[in-house]
Amino acid sequence: MSKDNGMKDKLKGAAKKAEGEVKEKTGRATDNPDMQRDGLKDKGEGKVHETVGEAKDDHRR
């Protein structure tokens, strides 16, 4: 069993969500639907990583 308590996944998820937020807003401001879509995808991936981290934390309790 890994000693990872989920923090790594949660941090990675938060960073990915922040990156996605920037891309989405930049895409919206520049009328670039591809960048906006990439931002939404990144935010979704970030949420998945955060959820995995939370599950790891719950599992270890």
SULUR-V12702 format. One record per residue. RES is the residue in one small letter. SS is DSSP state (alpha for helix, beta for strand, coil for the rest). D_LAST is the distance of its C-alpha to the last C-alpha in Angstrom with 2 decimals. Layout:
<<RES,SS,D_LAST> <RES,SS,D_LAST>>
This chain:
<<m,coil,13.69> <s,coil,13.95> <k,coil,12.61> <d,coil,12.71> <n,coil,9.86> <g,coil,11.73> <m,alpha,14.02> <k,alpha,16.94> <d,alpha,16.84> <k,alpha,16.59> <l,alpha,19.51> <k,alpha,21.46> <g,alpha,21.11> <a,alpha,22.29> <a,alpha,25.20> <k,alpha,26.17> <k,alpha,26.18> <a,alpha,28.36> <e,alpha,30.66> <g,alpha,30.99> <e,alpha,31.84> <v,alpha,34.59> <k,alpha,35.97> <e,alpha,36.04> <k,alpha,37.84> <t,alpha,40.19> <g,alpha,41.00> <r,alpha,41.74> <a,alpha,43.90> <t,coil,45.84> <d,coil,46.14> <n,coil,44.41> <p,alpha,42.60> <d,alpha,41.34> <m,alpha,39.55> <q,alpha,38.23> <r,alpha,36.87> <d,alpha,35.29> <g,alpha,33.57> <l,alpha,32.16> <k,alpha,30.95> <d,alpha,29.26> <k,alpha,27.54> <g,alpha,26.25> <e,alpha,25.00> <g,alpha,23.26> <k,alpha,21.48> <v,alpha,20.34> <h,alpha,18.94> <e,alpha,17.08> <t,alpha,15.64> <v,alpha,14.60> <g,alpha,12.89> <e,alpha,11.01> <a,alpha,10.09> <k,alpha,8.93> <d,alpha,6.68> <d,alpha,5.40> <h,alpha,5.52> <r,alpha,3.82> <r,coil,0.00>>
